[in-house]
Amino acid sequence: MQKNTPIYCFRATWKSESKFDTNMIPEWICVETNWQGYKISTVPWIADVAVAIGILNIENTPYGWISYLKKFGFQDIKQVSCEDIFEEKLYS
């Protein structure tokens, strides 16, 4: 039986050395913004398929995702509880 891949959630700062283009973000990452900066979550049901067909080569751990996210220009990336990321949606 295959183990379900967890959703990983992160926060990152607004400041970036390079211009950030949200159009460059792949479908297996969800990025939103609020007054605290970027809210980032993984979309495992898409990421698992991307890994299986070979278009995503990543260590499926928080540290692996942080390294991957840095390639897009995110800075000060910290893993947070997904409850923190999705709490606004729970009440709307």
Secondary structure as UniProt FT lines:
FT   STRAND          9..12
FT   HELIX           22..24
FT   TURN            27..28
FT   STRAND          29..34
FT   TURN            35..36
FT   STRAND          37..42
FT   HELIX           44..52
FT   TURN            53..54
FT   HELIX           62..70
FT   TURN            71..73
FT   STRAND          78..80
FT   HELIX           82..90
//
